[in-house]
């Protein structure tokens, strides 16, 4: 299967087109998680200072897209209630936000971009 062939991707693309009609200039990204290497967080804490995972180039690229996008679609095979790659991405994103907040309780995660 090539990019864009899956039913999930086509549904996301249709939803993206409809949202783009309603949100002019909308930043968007359809992330096909099957094409990414997303590993679980190791809890090293390095991301607290840099907002970057030292063991995750694909995570960092996707996280950068998340920060600037108005809309992001995650397309992943659904073999479990929460697919492993999606869980790994969300775990690392949460760790960055938590560690920043832990160091500074006034910290707010990208709420005013």
trRosetta pair geometry for C-beta under 8 A, 3 or more apart (Angstrom, degrees):
i j d omega theta_ij theta_ji phi_ij phi_ji
1 5 4.7 -151 -165 77 86 132
1 6 6.1 60 171 -62 141 83
2 5 5.1 94 57 -20 66 123
3 9 7.2 166 -177 -137 56 163
3 32 6.2 -142 -126 -5 90 162
3 35 7.2 9 -88 -57 105 146
4 9 5.3 -146 -123 132 31 143
4 10 7.2 82 -175 -69 62 73
4 13 7.3 46 -135 -48 87 147
5 9 7.0 57 50 48 31 137
6 9 4.4 97 61 4 89 101
6 10 7.0 -157 94 -4 49 84
6 32 8.0 136 24 -127 133 117
6 75 6.8 141 77 175 137 127
7 10 5.8 -58 -149 39 33 110
7 11 6.3 34 153 -21 67 106
8 11 5.8 -56 -150 35 30 111
8 12 6.4 28 154 -16 65 107
8 75 4.8 142 126 -147 117 99
8 76 7.8 -108 143 37 163 28
9 12 5.7 -56 -149 38 32 110
9 13 6.2 33 153 -21 66 107
9 30 6.7 94 -144 162 80 140
9 32 6.6 -4 -93 -91 116 111
9 75 5.2 47 -81 -143 71 162
10 13 5.6 -51 -144 36 32 114
10 14 6.5 34 154 -19 64 103
11 14 5.8 -54 -150 35 31 110
11 15 6.4 29 152 -16 64 106
12 15 5.6 -55 -147 39 33 111
12 16 6.1 38 152 -24 66 105
12 30 5.1 123 128 -128 132 120
12 73 4.0 125 -153 166 126 160
12 75 5.7 -97 -13 -70 153 113
13 16 5.5 -49 -145 34 31 115
13 17 6.5 34 154 -20 63 101
13 30 6.6 -23 -74 -66 71 160
14 17 5.8 -51 -150 33 32 111
14 18 6.6 29 152 -15 63 105
15 18 5.8 -56 -151 38 33 111
15 19 6.3 31 153 -17 67 107
15 73 7.1 128 76 -89 124 136
16 19 5.8 -56 -145 38 31 109
16 20 6.2 35 155 -25 65 106
16 28 5.5 131 -146 163 111 156
16 30 6.5 -77 -51 -59 149 111
16 71 6.9 167 -118 110 80 138
16 73 6.7 -86 -62 -20 108 136
17 20 5.7 -53 -148 32 30 115
17 21 7.0 36 151 -24 60 99
18 21 5.8 -49 -160 24 35 114
18 22 7.0 16 150 -5 64 108
19 22 5.8 -68 -155 45 38 104
19 23 5.7 -10 163 20 78 112
19 26 6.2 -161 130 154 97 176
19 28 7.3 127 89 -87 127 141
19 71 5.8 67 132 -55 159 169
20 23 6.5 -71 -121 61 27 78
20 24 7.9 68 180 -102 60 33
20 26 5.3 -133 -110 42 63 126
20 28 7.1 -81 -74 -9 99 146
23 26 3.9 73 106 -69 110 119
23 70 6.3 -164 150 129 150 153
23 71 7.6 138 59 -23 154 123
26 70 4.8 -104 -155 58 80 141
26 71 6.2 13 173 10 121 113
27 68 5.8 -91 153 136 159 82
27 69 4.7 -141 118 -126 101 49
27 70 4.9 122 51 -1 77 86
27 71 7.5 165 89 29 56 67
28 69 5.9 86 -113 -154 25 108
28 70 6.6 -47 -68 57 69 85
28 71 4.6 -9 -110 70 93 98
28 72 7.0 173 -155 -84 57 44
28 73 7.7 26 -175 -5 100 94
29 65 4.5 -36 24 -179 169 129
29 69 5.2 -93 10 -92 101 144
29 71 7.9 173 28 95 55 63
29 72 5.3 -5 62 -120 90 84
29 73 7.5 -156 98 32 50 71
30 72 7.9 166 -92 -162 28 55
30 73 4.6 -12 -120 61 72 114
30 75 6.3 27 177 -13 94 121
31 36 7.2 -1 178 -25 101 140
31 62 5.6 70 -132 -130 147 109
31 65 6.9 149 -69 89 119 151
31 72 6.3 16 -4 -178 114 101
31 73 6.7 177 27 84 69 57
31 74 5.6 -21 71 -109 105 57
31 75 6.7 176 86 23 49 78
32 35 4.8 54 97 7 103 112
32 36 7.5 156 95 -14 58 93
32 75 4.8 -31 -108 73 62 113
32 76 7.7 147 -165 -75 47 55
33 36 5.4 -66 -151 37 47 112
33 38 6.6 -43 -158 5 97 138
33 74 5.9 30 -37 -169 118 88
33 75 6.5 -173 8 77 81 51
33 76 4.0 -8 48 -87 130 103
33 83 7.0 129 93 108 151 138
33 85 4.2 146 167 112 124 137
33 86 6.1 -65 -90 -60 168 73
33 89 7.3 -106 -118 -24 120 138
34 75 7.6 -57 2 111 96 85
34 76 6.4 154 -43 -128 78 59
34 77 6.3 76 -78 -17 116 95
34 85 7.5 -170 -76 16 38 164
36 58 4.1 147 -162 177 96 138
36 59 7.9 119 169 -59 126 49
36 62 6.6 22 -128 -46 160 133
36 85 6.6 124 76 -167 101 132
37 56 7.8 -156 105 -138 84 71
37 57 7.8 37 65 58 108 86
37 58 4.9 144 53 5 66 144
38 56 6.9 46 -130 -145 55 119
38 58 5.9 -104 -67 98 70 121
38 59 5.7 111 -124 -73 82 88
38 62 7.7 -17 -89 20 119 152
38 85 4.5 99 56 -153 126 81
38 88 4.3 144 139 92 99 128
38 89 5.2 -37 -157 -57 146 84
38 92 7.9 -132 -164 5 95 134
39 55 6.4 -65 67 128 131 113
39 56 6.3 -145 41 -90 90 101
39 59 7.8 -83 38 -38 67 126
39 88 5.9 -165 123 -161 11 142
40 87 7.8 -14 -100 113 88 95
40 88 5.0 -103 -81 -118 49 95
40 91 6.2 -8 -147 80 71 155
41 53 7.7 -111 -112 -125 77 123
41 88 7.4 168 -22 -157 67 67
41 91 4.8 -137 -5 131 114 108
41 92 4.8 166 -74 -85 102 70
41 95 5.0 140 -133 -29 157 155
42 55 6.5 59 -2 21 126 151
43 95 7.4 -135 -101 -134 54 139
44 47 7.8 101 74 -6 89 82
44 54 6.6 -64 80 38 150 123
44 55 7.7 115 5 -9 140 116
45 48 5.4 -14 -179 -6 74 119
45 99 6.2 156 -141 -124 74 144
46 49 6.9 -63 -176 34 48 98
46 50 6.7 -11 151 24 79 118
46 52 7.8 -53 124 84 99 74
46 53 7.6 100 80 -144 105 37
46 54 4.6 9 88 -20 155 124
47 50 6.2 -91 -140 60 38 83
47 51 6.3 51 -175 -122 81 15
47 52 6.2 -156 -121 68 75 32
47 53 5.5 -10 -80 -84 120 55
47 54 7.5 -133 -58 -14 73 78
47 92 7.3 153 -64 -172 167 86
47 95 6.2 81 63 113 142 104
47 96 4.8 -86 145 -96 127 84
47 99 6.4 122 86 44 88 147
48 96 7.4 -176 -85 -138 42 53
48 99 3.7 -103 -94 141 101 130
48 100 6.3 177 -146 -65 70 56
48 102 7.8 -60 -124 57 127 109
48 103 6.3 114 -175 -24 121 135
51 63 7.7 -171 162 137 87 136
51 96 5.7 72 -133 -159 61 129
51 100 7.8 23 -83 -64 87 129
52 60 5.3 24 -144 -115 83 122
53 56 3.7 5 98 40 134 112
53 59 4.8 5 35 88 144 136
53 60 5.8 -144 38 -59 85 88
53 63 7.7 130 -5 -8 105 148
53 92 5.5 -17 -76 -163 139 134
53 96 7.9 -88 -59 -63 84 112
56 59 3.2 8 147 24 131 122
56 60 5.9 144 105 -22 81 81
56 92 6.5 -35 32 -130 169 166
57 60 5.7 -52 -147 34 31 112
57 61 6.5 31 156 -17 64 104
58 61 5.8 -52 -148 36 33 111
58 62 6.3 27 155 -13 65 109
59 62 5.9 -65 -150 43 29 106
59 63 5.9 29 155 -22 68 110
59 88 7.7 -102 -91 133 118 98
59 89 6.3 -177 -124 -117 87 72
59 92 5.3 -12 -163 89 142 163
60 63 5.6 -53 -140 37 29 112
60 64 6.4 34 157 -22 62 103
61 64 5.8 -53 -153 32 28 113
61 65 6.8 28 149 -17 62 104
62 65 5.5 -53 -153 35 36 113
62 66 6.4 42 148 -24 67 103
62 89 6.3 -58 107 -134 145 126
63 66 5.4 -48 -148 31 36 117
63 67 6.5 40 154 -24 65 101
63 89 7.9 -172 -66 -161 83 91
63 92 7.4 -92 -70 112 130 112
63 93 6.1 178 -113 -95 104 92
63 96 7.5 90 -152 -3 145 160
64 67 5.9 -51 -152 28 31 113
64 68 6.9 3 160 3 63 109
65 68 6.6 -76 -151 48 29 92
65 69 5.5 26 162 -29 70 122
65 72 6.4 116 128 -110 102 127
66 69 6.1 -59 -130 32 22 110
66 72 5.5 -45 -107 -25 67 165
66 93 7.0 -42 95 -115 167 137
67 110 5.4 -124 -140 -127 86 159
67 113 6.7 138 170 -65 80 171
68 113 7.1 -118 -106 152 51 145
69 72 4.7 93 97 -58 151 95
74 86 5.6 93 159 -110 147 109
74 89 7.6 -171 -120 62 135 154
76 83 4.3 -161 131 66 133 163
76 85 5.7 -165 -129 64 136 114
76 86 5.3 -136 17 -41 163 108
77 83 6.2 132 76 -117 61 137
78 83 6.1 -93 -106 -58 46 110
79 83 6.7 85 34 -109 76 85
80 83 6.1 138 53 -91 89 42
80 84 7.2 66 39 -39 136 74
82 86 5.9 -125 -180 86 80 114
82 87 4.9 95 131 -67 114 103
83 86 4.6 81 67 12 89 108
83 87 6.8 -161 91 -9 42 89
84 87 5.6 -57 -145 38 30 113
84 88 6.3 32 156 -22 66 105
85 88 5.6 -49 -145 34 32 113
85 89 6.5 34 154 -19 63 103
86 89 5.8 -53 -149 35 32 110
86 90 6.3 25 156 -13 66 109
87 90 6.0 -59 -144 42 29 107
87 91 6.0 35 156 -26 65 109
88 91 5.7 -53 -145 33 27 115
88 92 6.6 22 159 -13 62 105
89 92 6.2 -63 -154 38 28 104
89 93 6.3 24 154 -16 66 110
90 93 5.6 -55 -142 39 33 111
90 94 6.1 34 158 -20 66 107
91 94 5.9 -58 -149 37 25 110
91 95 6.4 29 152 -24 62 107
92 95 5.5 -50 -146 31 34 115
92 96 6.7 38 155 -21 64 98
93 96 6.0 -50 -156 30 33 111
93 97 6.7 25 151 -11 64 107
94 97 5.8 -59 -151 42 35 108
94 98 5.9 34 154 -21 71 109
95 98 5.7 -53 -139 38 29 110
95 99 6.1 25 164 -16 65 108
96 99 6.3 -59 -145 37 23 104
96 100 6.5 22 157 -16 61 110
96 109 7.8 106 107 -125 92 119
97 100 6.0 -60 -150 38 28 110
97 101 6.3 24 156 -15 65 111
97 107 8.0 175 -163 124 62 119
97 109 4.3 -18 -121 -82 109 143
98 101 5.7 -62 -148 41 30 108
98 102 6.0 36 154 -28 68 107
99 102 5.4 -46 -141 31 33 117
99 103 6.6 28 159 -13 63 103
100 103 6.2 -62 -156 39 28 105
100 104 6.6 -38 166 44 65 97
100 107 4.6 -161 138 164 96 161
100 109 7.0 127 68 -86 139 84
101 104 6.8 -91 -139 72 26 58
101 105 6.3 48 -177 -117 74 39
101 107 4.8 -137 -91 66 54 115
101 109 7.7 -49 -50 -46 105 97
103 107 7.3 54 68 -25 80 142
104 107 4.4 97 88 -37 100 103
108 111 4.5 -44 146 8 119 127
108 112 7.5 67 97 -8 126 95
110 113 5.2 -7 -169 -24 87 121
